[in-house]
Structures are given as C-alpha cells and as structure tokens.
Amino acid sequence: MRRTALLVVAFFLVLCWPAPARAQIYRWVDDNGIPHFADGIDSVPDRYRSKAVPLGIKNAPPGPSAAPGAAKASGETAIRFTPGQRIMVDARINGNATARLMLDTGADRTLISPRALQAAGVRLSGPSTTAEVTGAMGSGQMQFLVIESLEVGEARVGRMQVGSGILPPDVGDGLLGRDFLDQFNVNIDSGKGVVTLTPK
C-alpha cells in the first residue's frame, strides 16, 4: 500500500512539467536523505544520476493548472524549519481548516488529502477534473478541485485548483507545490532554518 501511494505522489510531482510526453519518472535522494522525483533522467542533477531509480511510471498530459478567476498572492510570511529535515508548514484551507503540508519546490501541483479538504468544507463530489495515473501497480485517477483560498501564515493565494488522492503518511496532509510557491519570491536560508515568502 505504501509503495502504491508513493508511486501516485511521484507521478503528480511532475504532472505538469514541460517535458516530452510520457517521459519516465525517476526517484533520487539528496545528501540530506530527502527524496526527490524527476521527469526523465536528464532532469536529475548530474551527481545523483548514477543512483536515480526509475519508478516504472510515466507522465501524462496535464490537466488545468489554475482555477477560473484565480486570485493573486498577498501577504508575507516566514516559516521556520530544522536544517536538513523536510520543511513542513501549517496551512489554512478556505480560511478555516488547517492542514500540515510538506513544502516541495519540485512539485508542480499542491496536493491535499481528501480528509483535510472535507474538514475545510470542500465537496469532493462537486465539480472537478481528473487525471489518469499509470504505474507499476496499475492505473487510477486523482481528482482536482477548486478551493477558495490557501494560506501559510500571512501568505495567501485565492482560488486555485489542488489535487486530492491517496498520499503516503510521511508527507502529512499533502504537498505545498509550485502552483502556490511560484506566486511568491521564495528564499530558503538553510543555515538559519527559515523560509520567507514575499509576493511577486
């Protein structure tokens, strides 16, 4: 079950990368022991290529990346973390329910567990789109739904589309991806253990 969940996350980390269609997805681990996923061996940093492992799954055509009427980013915040460890952030969905997300600058999409979305009042049976996942363990789909806002501290992005599906337990309630982060200037100070987000 854990392997299946990891394959699903690996696929969606690179769902929308501008690469040749159906490129092989590789997993590699950096010097701090943190796993990363890349769309094609050419996307793996040179020093890690010899140990990169193909996951037996390929990317698929991306779904829509933004919600109609999406709002711009606002607010500035600082996130503290332990150097060398995964950066976990406390996020608010739709201004109320909280979710613990792993900040991942390599993930194109923000992914949030169905449980956390339901706690925020998001109707999983409401309007949505899906994308097909094809992996070594079989095929499945991930649902993409629109939320009204996502906040990390004072940093806020309005209407946006997020993915929801089975996620491994070690990423908390999901992943905070570049669809959120790219709307901010992101500064990661590994020495001090601080990430700052400032609207572009």
ROVO-863047 format. One record per residue: residue in three letters; z, x, y of N, C-alpha, C in turn. Coordinates in pm, whole numbers, padded with zeros to 5 digits, always signed. Layout:
<nodes>
ALAZXYZXYZXY/...
</nodes>
This chain:
<nodes>
MET+00000+00084-00120+00000+00000+00000+00000+00087+00126/ARG+00085+00193+00126+00092+00281+00243-00043+00348+00267/ARG-00110+00392+00157-00239+00457+00172-00343+00362+00229/THR-00340+00238+00182-00433+00138+00234-00412+00116+00382/ALA-00284+00104+00424-00253+00081+00565-00300+00199+00650/LEU-00279+00321+00600-00320+00438+00675-00471+00444+00691/LEU-00544+00403+00587-00690+00401+00597-00736+00302+00703/VAL-00668+00188+00711-00703+00089+00813-00682+00147+00952/VAL-00566+00212+00975-00539+00271+01106-00638+00381+01136/ALA-00667+00464+01040-00761+00574+01063-00895+00522+01108/PHE-00940+00414+01049-01068+00356+01087-01067+00311+01233/PHE-00962+00243+01273-00960+00188+01407-00926+00288+01515/LEU-00872+00402+01478-00851+00506+01577-00983+00552+01636/VAL-01090+00540+01558-01220+00589+01602-01323+00478+01608/LEU-01280+00356+01611-01370+00242+01604-01480+00245+01708/CYS-01447+00287+01830-01544+00278+01938-01593+00412+01989/TRP-01568+00521+01919-01614+00650+01967-01765+00654+01968/PRO-01827+00712+02076-01971+00719+02084-02025+00828+01992/ALA-02041+00794+01865-02090+00890+01766-02195+00820+01682/PRO-02273+00895+01603-02373+00834+01520-02312+00726+01432/ALA-02387+00619+01409-02336+00508+01331-02294+00553+01193/ARG-02181+00499+01146-02130+00520+01012-02101+00667+00982/ALA-02045+00739+01078-02004+00878+01055-01876+00879+00972/GLN-01860+00983+00891-01742+00999+00807-01619+01025+00894/ILE-01506+00966+00859-01382+00985+00933-01295+01088+00860/TYR-01243+01186+00937-01162+01294+00883-01020+01286+00938/ARG-00926+01328+00855-00786+01339+00897-00750+01487+00904/TRP-00683+01527+01014-00636+01664+01026-00498+01664+01089/VAL-00421+01769+01061-00282+01778+01107-00269+01900+01197/ASP-00210+01882+01316-00198+01993+01410-00079+02081+01375/ASP-00055+02183+01458+00051+02281+01431+00191+02221+01435/ASN+00204+02102+01496+00334+02036+01502+00352+01936+01388/GLY+00253+01931+01297+00263+01840+01184+00224+01698+01217/ILE+00161+01677+01333+00121+01543+01374-00021+01515+01327/PRO-00043+01405+01254-00178+01375+01204-00269+01320+01314/HIS-00397+01354+01303-00500+01303+01393-00619+01260+01310/PHE-00708+01181+01370-00825+01132+01299-00948+01156+01386/ALA-01058+01195+01323-01179+01230+01398-01300+01167+01333/ASP-01394+01125+01416-01517+01062+01371-01621+01172+01348/GLY-01628+01225+01227-01721+01333+01195-01652+01468+01203/ILE-01692+01561+01118-01628+01693+01113-01648+01769+01243/ASP-01757+01742+01316-01781+01811+01443-01679+01774+01550/SER-01608+01662+01530-01507+01619+01627-01370+01679+01598/VAL-01357+01748+01486-01231+01816+01453-01230+01952+01522/PRO-01122+01989+01591-01115+02122+01654-01144+02231+01552/ASP-01216+02334+01594-01261+02441+01505-01149+02496+01416/ARG-01033+02521+01474-00925+02586+01399-00869+02501+01287/TYR-00896+02368+01289-00842+02280+01187-00946+02229+01088/ARG-01073+02267+01108-01178+02209+01025-01165+02242+00878/SER-01119+02363+00846-01112+02403+00706-01012+02319+00626/LYS-00916+02257+00697-00815+02176+00629-00831+02026+00655/ALA-00938+01990+00727-00963+01848+00753-01002+01778+00623/VAL-00953+01658+00605-00976+01584+00481-01057+01457+00510/PRO-01172+01438+00443-01247+01313+00460-01170+01199+00396/LEU-01165+01085+00464-01087+00972+00415-01167+00875+00329/GLY-01298+00900+00316-01379+00809+00235-01411+00680+00305/ILE-01395+00677+00440-01433+00559+00517-01523+00603+00631/LYS-01600+00509+00680-01694+00539+00788-01674+00438+00899/ASN-01718+00478+01020-01703+00386+01132-01804+00274+01120/ALA-01783+00172+01202-01871+00056+01203-01904+00024+01347/PRO-02006-00058+01373-02038-00093+01511-01918-00152+01581/PRO-01889-00108+01704-01769-00153+01774-01778-00298+01819/GLY-01661-00358+01832-01654-00490+01890-01635-00477+02039/PRO-01617-00588+02111-01597-00582+02256-01473-00501+02289/SER-01479-00420+02394-01366-00334+02427-01280-00388+02539/ALA-01328-00488+02609-01249-00541+02720-01252-00692+02719/ALA-01146-00750+02771-01139-00895+02779-01209-00941+02907/PRO-01275-01059+02902-01336-01111+03023-01231-01126+03133/GLY-01264-01084+03253-01171-01094+03364-01058-00994+03357/ALA-01079-00883+03288-00972-00783+03273-00926-00732+03409/ALA-00795-00714+03423-00737-00668+03549-00724-00517+03550/LYS-00715-00460+03669-00698-00315+03682-00552-00277+03661/ALA-00533-00147+03646-00399-00096+03621-00318-00091+03751/SER-00187-00096+03736-00097-00083+03851+00033-00021+03803/GLY+00108+00034+03897+00240+00089+03866+00233+00231+03813/GLU+00343+00302+03829+00356+00441+03785+00483+00453+03703/THR+00479+00533+03596+00598+00546+03513+00605+00685+03451/ALA+00725+00721+03405+00749+00846+03333+00809+00812+03198/ILE+00757+00874+03094+00802+00850+02956+00862+00980+02903/ARG+00983+00975+02857+01046+01095+02802+01030+01098+02651/PHE+01009+01219+02596+00993+01235+02453+01045+01371+02410/THR+01065+01387+02281+01111+01515+02226+00989+01601+02194/PRO+00975+01718+02258+00858+01803+02232+00839+01828+02083/GLY+00712+01819+02041+00680+01840+01901+00689+01715+01816/GLN+00744+01607+01873+00758+01481+01800+00655+01381+01851/ARG+00633+01277+01774+00544+01170+01819+00601+01107+01946/ILE+00512+01067+02035+00555+01005+02160+00560+00854+02139/MET+00680+00800+02135+00699+00657+02116+00738+00594+02249/VAL+00677+00481+02279+00704+00414+02407+00746+00270+02382/ASP+00829+00220+02473+00869+00079+02470+00774+00003+02562/ALA+00701-00091+02505+00604-00169+02582+00647-00315+02587/ARG+00601-00384+02690+00622-00528+02703+00488-00599+02694/ILE+00483-00700+02611+00361-00778+02592+00376-00910+02666/ASN+00279-00940+02750+00282-01066+02828+00409-01082+02910/GLY+00467-00969+02950+00581-00972+03041+00714-01002+02978/ASN+00718-01022+02845+00848-01056+02788+00879-00979+02660/ALA+00811-01008+02550+00844-00947+02422+00819-00796+02425/THR+00906-00721+02355+00892-00576+02353+00831-00530+02221/ALA+00766-00415+02228+00707-00353+02109+00723-00202+02121/ARG+00747-00136+02011+00760+00010+02006+00626+00066+01959/LEU+00554+00133+02049+00420+00180+02019+00414+00333+02022/MET+00330+00390+01937+00308+00533+01938+00194+00564+02033/LEU+00219+00649+02135+00116+00688+02228+00019+00782+02157/ASP-00110+00746+02158-00210+00827+02088-00335+00838+02174/THR-00354+00956+02236-00470+00976+02322-00600+00985+02242/GLY-00590+00990+02110-00710+00993+02026-00751+00856+01977/ALA-00672+00754+02006-00704+00618+01962-00778+00545+02074/ASP-00898+00496+02044-00973+00423+02145-00912+00288+02176/ARG-00854+00226+02075-00802+00091+02090-00651+00087+02078/THR-00590-00005+02150-00448-00035+02131-00437-00132+02015/LEU-00350-00100+01921-00327-00183+01804-00181-00228+01803/ILE-00160-00357+01781-00025-00412+01782-00008-00501+01659/SER+00105-00489+01595+00129-00565+01472+00130-00715+01500/PRO+00090-00795+01402+00093-00941+01419+00233-00991+01454/ARG+00337-00930+01395+00474-00973+01422+00509-00959+01569/ALA+00473-00844+01630+00504-00821+01771+00424-00914+01860/LEU+00299-00941+01825+00218-01033+01905+00273-01175+01898/GLN+00312-01216+01780+00369-01350+01766+00497-01364+01846/ALA+00579-01258+01850+00703-01262+01927+00675-01278+02076/ALA+00555-01233+02119+00517-01244+02260+00448-01377+02289/GLY+00437-01461+02188+00376-01591+02209+00224-01592+02196/VAL+00168-01484+02142+00023-01479+02123-00014-01559+01999/ARG-00108-01652+02013-00150-01734+01900-00253-01656+01818/LEU-00213-01615+01699-00304-01539+01613-00418-01625+01562/SER-00401-01756+01570-00507-01846+01527-00598-01887+01642/GLY-00572-01830+01761-00652-01863+01878-00785-01790+01878/PRO-00860-01798+01991-00990-01730+01999-00976-01580+01976/SER-01062-01525+01894-01056-01382+01864-01189-01336+01808/THR-01204-01205+01796-01317-01147+01727-01263-01060+01615/THR-01347-01027+01519-01304-00943+01409-01402-00829+01389/ALA-01355-00723+01325-01441-00610+01290-01417-00577+01144/GLU-01522-00541+01075-01513-00511+00932-01460-00370+00908/VAL-01368-00358+00815-01315-00229+00774-01366-00200+00633/THR-01429-00086+00614-01474-00047+00482-01406+00084+00446/GLY-01332+00086+00337-01260+00206+00298-01264+00228+00149/ALA-01199+00336+00106-01197+00371-00035-01126+00266-00118/MET-01037+00190-00055-00959+00091-00127-01022-00048-00119/GLY-01137-00060-00053-01202-00189-00041-01238-00221+00102/SER-01261-00348+00131-01301-00391+00265-01206-00496+00318/GLY-01201-00506+00449-01117-00606+00514-01155-00617+00659/GLN-01083-00700+00733-01112-00720+00873-00988-00704+00958/MET-01006-00660+01082-00897-00655+01179-00932-00752+01291/GLN-00833-00822+01336-00851-00923+01439-00830-00864+01578/PHE-00913-00905+01675-00898-00862+01814-00870-00984+01899/LEU-00755-00978+01970-00711-01090+02051-00685-01046+02194/VAL-00691-01139+02286-00666-01110+02427-00519-01136+02459/ILE-00456-01038+02524-00321-01058+02576-00329-01059+02729/GLU-00231-01121+02793-00235-01134+02939-00195-01006+03010/SER-00107-00927+02948-00067-00801+03011+00003-00713+02909/LEU+00000-00582+02938+00073-00484+02859+00137-00388+02958/GLU+00267-00368+02946+00341-00284+03040+00418-00175+02966/VAL+00418-00057+03023+00501+00054+02977+00577+00102+03100/GLY+00705+00072+03106+00780+00098+03229+00718+00017+03342/GLU+00685+00084+03453+00621+00017+03566+00469+00017+03555/ALA+00413+00090+03458+00269+00095+03439+00224-00034+03370/ARG+00123-00099+03429+00082-00229+03378-00070-00242+03379/VAL-00123-00301+03273-00264-00339+03265-00269-00487+03236/GLY-00353-00560+03308-00363-00704+03289-00442-00739+03164/ARG-00516-00849+03168-00585-00899+03050-00662-00789+02977/MET-00634-00775+02849-00703-00676+02769-00706-00723+02624/GLN-00798-00669+02549-00812-00704+02409-00744-00599+02323/VAL-00665-00643+02227-00596-00550+02137-00627-00587+01993/GLY-00619-00488+01905-00640-00512+01764-00509-00545+01695/SER-00518-00623+01588-00398-00659+01514-00431-00664+01366/GLY-00347-00599+01287-00367-00597+01143-00257-00518+01076/ILE-00277-00483+00951-00177-00408+00875-00168-00266+00929/LEU-00047-00220+00960-00025-00086+01013+00083-00017+00932/PRO+00077+00116+00918+00182+00187+00845+00312+00185+00925/PRO+00427+00189+00859+00556+00177+00929+00587+00291+01024/ASP+00526+00409+01004+00564+00523+01088+00499+00521+01226/VAL+00425+00416+01260+00373+00404+01397+00444+00293+01472/GLY+00561+00250+01422+00636+00146+01490+00561+00014+01486/ASP+00547-00048+01604+00477-00176+01612+00328-00158+01640/GLY+00281-00032+01648+00139-00011+01670+00109+00115+01748/LEU-00011+00120+01804-00060+00237+01877-00096+00198+02020/LEU-00058+00283+02116-00100+00266+02255-00222+00357+02273/GLY-00339+00296+02287-00464+00372+02286-00525+00394+02423/ARG-00647+00451+02421-00712+00490+02545-00760+00372+02627/ASP-00777+00254+02568-00816+00139+02649-00710+00110+02754/PHE-00584+00144+02726-00475+00135+02824-00463+00265+02902/LEU-00455+00377+02832-00428+00506+02895-00537+00552+02990/ASP-00663+00521+02960-00773+00568+03045-00773+00505+03183/GLN-00691+00404+03204-00683+00343+03337-00580+00414+03425/PHE-00521+00519+03369-00421+00598+03442-00457+00746+03436/ASN-00405+00821+03533-00404+00966+03520-00284+00998+03432/VAL-00310+01060+03317-00206+01088+03219-00172+01237+03222/ASN-00048+01269+03249-00004+01408+03249+00106+01425+03144/ILE+00078+01506+03042+00176+01532+02936+00234+01670+02954/ASP+00361+01677+02990+00432+01804+03006+00513+01828+02880/SER+00455+01905+02786+00521+01928+02658+00649+02008+02673/GLY+00655+02097+02773+00775+02177+02793+00894+02092+02832/LYS+00874+02000+02926+00981+01914+02973+00997+01788+02890/GLY+00898+01759+02809+00903+01636+02729+00889+01512+02813/VAL+00788+01513+02905+00767+01398+02993+00618+01364+03002/VAL+00586+01239+02989+00450+01190+03014+00456+01105+03139/THR+00368+01132+03235+00362+01048+03355+00229+00974+03358/LEU+00235+00848+03396+00117+00763+03410+00106+00720+03555/THR-00008+00751+03618-00034+00713+03756-00168+00641+03761/PRO-00177+00524+03820-00304+00451+03823-00416+00534+03887/LYS-00537+00524+03832-00652+00594+03889-00699+00522+04014/
</nodes>
